[in-house]
């Protein structure tokens, strides 16, 4: 069984490692969407792969760090591309949920990065 729980947050960032003429080098913001994808057997007792409320609780501290902040100021996100944000989230959620199979970060409705672990 595969399940997905989505979250959103608003944040500013700039990309310090792109060319000086790249427009994303300047401070700007996005309405991010994050999807946490989990995979595993359905527990016969609960009927869940993982309880969505447990996922929400685990993501809450990360949401608090990300929402309405400058991502470059968060430890580990000095180059906050969608790819690096996906890895950052994955690395922090995976220890709690071994069922985590992927993290997708949408920077816009049309652009996303998906990370499935190392």
N, C-alpha and C positions, 0 to 999 in steps of 0.2 A: 504494500500500500504506500502511496505517496501523498503527502499533505504539504500544504503551503500556507504560511501566515505572512501577511504583508503589513508593513509599517511605513509611515512617511515622516519626513522631517524637513525643516527649512534650515539652510545653512549657507554661509559664504565661504569662498575659498579662492585661491589663486594658484596657478601652476608655475612654480619657480624654475622648473627645468626645461621649459619650452623656449623656443627662440624669442628674443626680445620683441619681435614684431607680432607674435602670436597673440590673438585677442584674449586668450585665457590666462595670459600672464598677469593681466589686471585683476584686481579684486572684483568678484561678482558673486551672484548667488544662484541657487537652484532650489526647486521643490523636489527633493529626493524621494524615491520609493524604494524600499528594501523588501525583498521576498526571501524568507527563510524556507528552504525546502528540506523536508525530512522524509525518510524512507525506512520502513521496517514492517514487521508483522503487527497485526491488530491484536492487542491484548484481549483475550477472551472475557476477562472479568470487567474491564472498563469500557471496552469497545473502541479504544483510542490507540493510535500509534504513539502519540504524545498528546497530552491535554493542551489545548490551545491556550488556556489560562497560564499554564506553566511556561510556555514559550513567551507569552507576553511579559510575565514576571522576570524572566531571564533577560529579555531584551531591554526592559525598562531602564536599567542603569546606563546602557549604551545610548539609548535614546536621549537621556538627560545630558550626556556628554556632547552629543551631536547637534541636537535641535537648537536653533537660533544661536549658533556659535560660529566662529571662524575655524574651519577644520584644520588649517595649518598650525593652529595653536594647540592642538590635541596631540599628546605624546604618541608617536608612531605614525602620524599623518602629516609629516612635513611636506610631502608631495601628494596631496589628496586627489589623485585621479579616481575615477569610478572603479578601476581595477584594484587600486591600493585600498580603497574603502571596503570593497568586497572581501579582500584578504583579511583586513583588520577586524571586521565583524566576524568572519568565519573563525578566526583564531581565538576569539573570545567566547563564542557560543559553543563550539565543538566540544570543549571539555565537559560542559553540562549536558549536552545532547549528542551522544555518539551517533544518533540517527540522522544528524545533519548531513545532507548530501550536497547541498549547494547554497550559495548566497548570490542573489542577483541584486545589483544596485542600478537603478534607473536614474540617470542624471537629468534626463528629459524624458518625455513620453516616447521618444523615438530612439534613444541611445541608452544602452545598458552594458554592463559587464557582469559575467557569470563566473564564479569561482567554485570549483568542486573539490578543493583540497589538494594537498601536495602528494 
